[in-house]
């Protein structure tokens, strides 16, 4: 969208600060425009998927889950980490939908991709739109543990969910982005959706 020549930021030194199962902390020295370098500390994240599950009545599935870093329950979408090596993103999304909302989907499309907090993390979240929903049989449902044992699962009209976003009642980033994107997609007759295998942004 711009013809301006962009500075090429090059890493001149790299340090691994801390490493865990879900994310690691690294520190890079990076060349700056006009000369010199600056240190940038950031989080490398495995990435995640989330699902806007939209039923035939125009309702979306929301879950309410405790998030310890913010110390409270948040309204969210069914979602999960990309922590299984080589797992297809759409497969991961439908797995999370089944585990957290006891639902399967006959159709899954890419709704929106987002960098959740690019000021300090490289995390990319892909949000899918799931339709043609069906219940997972009771005998095949996931045994929820830890914070998931406390999940509250509800269905809310999409317009009401958008109102909750604009009222500040929903603040989880992929949930906000997914709901607003779903409302837009519905307005355009779902003609702008990407296929589930579309590449992630680089």
Secondary structure, DSSP 8 states (H G I E B T S, - for coil): ----------EEEEEEEEE-SSEEEEEEEEE-TTS-EEEEEEEEE--EEEEEEB-TTSEEEEEEEEEGGGTEEEEE-EEEE--STT--HHHHHHHHHHHHH-EEEEEEEEEEEEETTTTTB--EEEEEEEEEEEE--GGG-----GGGGG-EEEEEEHHHHHHHHHTTS---HHHHHHHHHHHHHHHTTT-S-B-TT-----
